[in-house]
Amino acid sequence: MASNNLLSLIGWTFLPNLVTGWVQSIYYGLTIRAGDRKPAPNSPRYAEHRRRIHILVVSLYLLYTIYEADYELRRASTFYADLGVPLAASERDIKSRFRRLAALHHPDKLMSSGADASDTDFFIHLKTASDTLVDPARRFAYERFGPDVVAWKHCVTIRDFVVRGVQVLVPYYSLAAVAMYVLGLLGYLDWGRYWRWLTLIMLCVFELYTITRPSFPRLLDVLINPILTRFTDHPPYLPFQAITLARKLSITLYIAFSQIGPLLQPPNQRGVKPAEATEKALQQSLDRLEQTARGVDVDVGRLMELEMAPFAGDPEVINSMRTKLKEWLVQNTIRADPMVKDALGRSFQRRRVDAPAGARGNR
């Protein structure tokens, strides 16, 4: 599993850029006629073509990794598939099916026909599958944690298995959160940081809900599994398979965010980190606001000059107009303000209350 994740990480590192170059060359070979000039590598048209092709390549590779994870799950099979019983099989059905398979694959019966070690291992696997599914607690644990529960020797009840599963779950998500935080500090996960954390939290909640509920998640039981069994030959998912697929999908999405995120930015902001892009956009908005304010000041000055033009050269009239303008501002701007009115009202009321009996002129 670790080697597959390492190969996937290496593939995400160089394959998209490599395939993008190949696809772009093929695209120009098919769409540009012989003798016509191809876009120069540093031209805007070339960069736009490369951006679109790169997004397409990363999206297709994302779908391929999901298909690969599903293929690995199907190849690993399940105890139900190995015994040939449905997910809703009863304890009696499982025992009956195992007796039939034991009659065919028992080592004593195959001894005469030259059975090898693989046949013996297969019979042991069938015995383990039958013992696990017959025990209600182990069956519950297997459906949620996978075949690893076979090695959990000291667990007996459902509660024991759930506690052991949570003990495995907590370090996984703790390390994932620490890794995301450290990589974010180092500047490697700036793109889609919010969505990465949201994806991690949603995945953790989904897994906790899945391993603690007595029944399958409704998403599997009502939607996904009925569609798979009715319209395809794909076997239904067990909860632990859905969790494994969701983990693989989340890791793929983390890497896809880093690959596609920078390409979805406007051309003038590509190569700039999100925080720097936000700060730059804010500074540009402030600059535009300052220019607008300066333009408004200039227009107001010109209008005032036009209004005062008929009175130019008469200081007495200009002073009189300034006095009246101040009075107008006080009457219509200051006194009309609701807060000023409220303050004046409270002041007058306080004066009337504090005035001695029989006093006049306090209104």
Disulfide bonds with the S-S distance in Angstrom:
none
